[in-house]
Amino acid sequence: MKQLLILILIISAGCSSTSNRNDALIKFTIEQKNLGELKYKEPKTVSFEVQNEGQTPLIILDVKTSCGCTVPAWNKKPIRPGKKGSIEVTYDSDFPGRFKKTITVFYNGANSPDTLLISGEVEYTEELTRN
């Protein structure tokens, strides 16, 4: 009986340690995107392609941005090894001038978090320059 209990403990410890592994490897096709010149008050959405180069499923836990004018969206399902996913980022162009925004991606890998960057310039409209 004692041996059976020890065997159950070993198996359960092994199962729990593999489900909490943080060895996923994330790779972005491009980590920086210049959105160019944007029209005032016309939001722009871009997509960052993500590939899981690890041996365990990649889970994007959270995506934070440096400003409320930048909104991320991503599929919450794990990305299997060798497969791809994406993170979409929408920039709300309500502020004229140049911009550079940081997107921080938290995932279940030892190198987490990783950083993405968008930049560009929102045009000044005639109504803004008159005031």
N, C-alpha and C positions, 0 to 999 in steps of 0.2 A: 504494500500500500504506500509506503514511504517513497519507493522508487517511482511509482505512478504520479504522485504529487510533485516530485522534483521534475519529472518529465513534462508535466503540464505547465509548471512555472517556466521552464526553459523555452517551451514552444510559445507561450503567451508573451514572454519578454522579447523573443525574436520577432514575433508578428508586430508588436507595438513599435519596436524600433525601426522597422522598415517602413511603416506607414507615416512616420514623422521625419523621414529623411529630408535633408535640405541640400541635396547635391544636384539639383536640376541646373542645366546650363542654358542660358538665354543668349540668343544672338539676334541683333537687329540688322536688317539689310542696310539701312541708313539711320544714323543717330541724330542728324541735323537736317532740317529742311528750311529753305528760304522760300517763303510764300510769295515773294515779290511785292508788287504794288497792289494793295487792296482798295476797293471802293469803301468809302465811309458808310458805316452802318449796314454792310453786307457781309455777314459771317462767312468764314472760309473753313472747310473741314479737310484735313489731311489724314492719311493713314500711314502708320509705321508697321511694317511687316516684322513679325516675331517668329523665330524658329527655335524649337527645343532641340539642342544638340547634346542633351544629357541622356542618361539611361533610365531616368525616372520621370513621371509626368511633371510638367511645368505648370505651376499654379501662380497666376498673377494675383497676388493678394490685395494690392491697392495701387492706385495711381494718383499722385498728388501733383498739383500745378502751382506755379509761383504766383498766380493771380486768379481772381474770380472770373476774369475775362476769357480764360482758357478752360475748356471743359473736356475731360477725357471720357471715353466709353470703350469697353472691352467685354468680350465674352468671358463669363466667370467659370466656364468649364475648363478642366485641365487640358493641356496640350500634350498629346502623347509624344514619346521620343521620336525624333525625325520629322515630326509634323509641324505645320505652320499655323499661326493665328495673326491677329492684328490688334492694334490699339488705335482708335480714331480720336483725333483731337480737333475740337472746334474752337477757333479764335473769333471772338466777338469784336468786330472792328468799330467800336464806338469811340475810340480815342485816336485822333489824327497824329501822325508822326511815326518815327521808327519804333519798333518793338523787338524785344528778345525775351522769350519766355521759356522757362525750364519745366520739364515734365519728369517727375521722379517715379520710377517703376519699382515696386516692392514685390518680390517673388520668393519662392522656396528654394533659393540657391545660396551658396556660401558667399557669393560676390554681391548679393542684394544689398542696397538698391542700385539700380542703373539709371542713368540720366539721358534724356532726350532733349532736343532744343528746337524751337521754331523761332523764326525771325522774319522780318519784312517791314513794310512801311504802309501806313494807311494814309491815303491822299487827303489833302486839305481841300474842302469844297469851297465854292465861291461864297456861300452863306456864312461859313466859318471865318473867312478872311475879311469879310466886311465888318464884323463886330470887333 
